[in-house]
Amino acid sequence: MEQPNIFSSLPGLRQGHSLSPYLFLLDAKGLSRAINDAKSRRLITWVKVGRSKVLTHLLFIDDVLLFCSGYESEVHIYLDILLLYSKSTRMEINENKSTLYIDGLEVP
């Protein structure tokens, strides 16, 4: 005798789900590693903060801030990293909630 489906499920979590930030943090380790790898291979530069601190990126609950020189080649490296991250995690970048700032200019 076939068991009836008690409840159905779909892959993934909806935005706003209480587990979403935790899953992002687990996945963000891979993103951070890819950015650090690009930095160590001198594909991207960093922003100097203070005398000895440098930044390439900051990760928050479900937000990412990326820092770079603004050179077109460096921007393309970051875009490649983000596309790979998006494909491997199935997380989509919401372009409506994304902003690019270059030298004080806002690029929608």
Secondary structure, 3 states (H helix, E strand, C coil): CCCCCCCCCCCCCCCCCCCHHHHHHHHHHHHHHHHHHHHHCCCCCCEEECCCEEECEEECCCCEEECCCCCHHHHHHHHHHHHHHHHHHCCCCCHHHCCEEECCEEEC
